[in-house]
Amino acid sequence: MTNPVKKDKPHIAMYIGSLQKGGAERVMVNLADYFFEQGYKVSLVTTYLAPEEYEVKHAAWKVVPAGHDGAVLVADTEEGPAWVDPEGNEPGGIRRYFSALLRSEQEGRVKNLKKRSDKLTAIWKELKPDLVLSFIGKNNIMALSTATREDIKVVVSVRADPHMEYDTMTLKSGMLATFGKAAGVVVQTEDAKKFFPPHIRKKCTILPNAINPAFLRKRYVGDREGSIVMVGRLDENKNHAMVMEVFAEVVKEGYKNLVFKIYGDGPDRLKLQRKAIALGIDKNVVFVGMVSNVAEHIEKADLFVLASRQEGSPNALIEAMALGLPCISTDCPCGGPRDLIKDGENGILIPVDDKAALKAAMLRILGDKDFAEKIGINATKVQEKYSPEASYRKWEEYFQGILKG
């Protein structure tokens, strides 16, 4: 049932590249549904339509084939065109707008930059939102350089380590030139705030990620299935390769039936599959891919590993802890895992790229069931701090303060 928009509730437009399956995208989708259900008018503005996206519970739009009644062409890439019926789903629901240039609109590189900016500006002029919330890197720069010209308040959120989101001179220059215009800057950790110069740092606020409700459950009690799990994008940053090397050593030390389950997909999948074969552990490694019910898949695992070189506040770690899994994480910048784990009490923190420390941590958890139980039980306490109710309420209070300011 559609929740009618209350006349006294503001209009929030949320801006991101797409709604593809990733941590930042999931947070934005959850925020969109929450604010809509509180009676706010909510619009989603994305650059493009991704092949696999999170479901927006109250979406007004529907992806349709070409020629469908009401179909609008929203993307025309080399992979093929994408069509959407803007009002084909929930009546009065969350509307969606696309800022990507269609092929027919494209010219040269320089002209395209201006045309993309103009198209986004036109969307803000049409929507006239009370507040724009933008997520991630270049999107934040684009939102600030367009919406603020229309006197719209813009809150930008840096979802990962800012050193990673603004890792080139061009992006850093763009950030320095625009972030001063922000009504607020949401970051994940205290360390992330330190990245910014003082005039931007004073605009920074830390707001927690909410746990996916699917992970809010009683801790599994019973025999573990004999598996180590990782959840996340298969890329260089997540460092699956190091975990695989350590896992190979652990298997040789008496854990020959242990299985390493890797959930997610990404550019390193083939390379990692080849590495498993080269290490002689391909029969012990399972590339599960993308699944929609991660909690059910991993709750019986013996331990969870996050081996990232950089993270913001990692959703996968929060969720594994909520399930009560014994967790090992790198103490990586910009400090997200350190905010979650008290070493030896509710998990184990290890230095980035430290194979010896990872091996020792794995063997300790696998070989000491009482210790594994203790840190797993203590880990479940994250459910209180990161519950959806507590998290979304903080976002709403923050927005209300911005809108009144």
Secondary structure, DSSP 8 states (H G I E B T S, - for coil): ------TTS-EEEEEES--BSSHHHHHHHHHHHHHHHTT-EEEEEES---SSB---TTBS-EEE-TT-TT-EEEEEETTEEEEEETTSSSTT-BEEEE----GGG---HHHHHHHHHHHHHHHHHHH--SEEEEESHHHHHHHHHHGGGGT-EEEEE--S-HHHHT-SHHHHHHHHHHGGG-SEEEESSHHHHTTS-HHHHTTEEE------GGG-S----S---SEEEEES--SGGGTHHHHHHHHHHHHHTT-TT-EEEEE---TTHHHHHHHHHHTT-TTTEEEEE--S-HHHHHTT-SEEEE--SS-SS-HHHHHHHHTT--EEEE--TTSHHHHH--BTTTBEEE-TT-HHHHHHHHHHHHH-HHHHHHHHHHHTTHHHHT-HHHHHHHHHHHHHHHHH-
